[in-house]
Amino acid sequence: RKPFLQGLNLEAAGVAVEGSRIPVDADQRTNVAGIYAVGDVTDRINLTPVAVDEGRAFADTVFGNKPRQVNHELVATAVFSQPELAGVGLTEEVAVERHGADGIQVHRARFRPMSQALPARDPKVLLKLIVERASGKVLGAHMVGEHAAEIIQMAAIAIGMGATKADFDRTMALHPSVAEEFVTMPN
């Protein structure tokens, strides 16, 4: 998906355009007072749920007297392929850029799910947790495997609430499940 600005006559209104996007601040304001932009035209994260939340945040802020900003770093994304790929939060590369290689811990698991032990299938699962070393805060969770989107959506809630690796470790594992690996990964 790409922003579609044709026919908006933004130049006449004085709205800045960078390439094919409308730059906005955290409150969706453009460079022109009273003109806002949300969704794909901002070219931040071109996903329907992001556009909907940006629109709601705009309405809450401007019309509802409840200022709210969208956290674009906590957008769960997925590729619905076989196997599924999904992630939320910082990638390992971005975490290293922000915190340094010594400032993060990366916990990985690669396994064959127990639920697939008897069927004639051999799917593999890859999991990764990105953790800030100093605080233990989980910065990102990523997965390749069946039901990755469903599992990562739930991880997004925990990460959005500021969960730490210790919080994950304290969680009782649901066995046998793929998701249990997120709470049984060694430190």
Buried (B, 14 or more C-beta within 10 A) or exposed (E): EEBEBEEBEBEEEEBEBEEEBBBBEEBBBBEEEEBBBBBBBBBBBBBEEBBEBBBBBBBBBBEEEEEBEBEEBBBBBBEEEEBBBBBBBBBBEBBBEEBEEEEBBBBEBEEEBEEBEEEEEEBEBBBBBBBBBEEBBBBBBBBBBBBBBBBBBBBBEBBBEEBBBEBBBEBEEEEEBBBBBBBEBEE
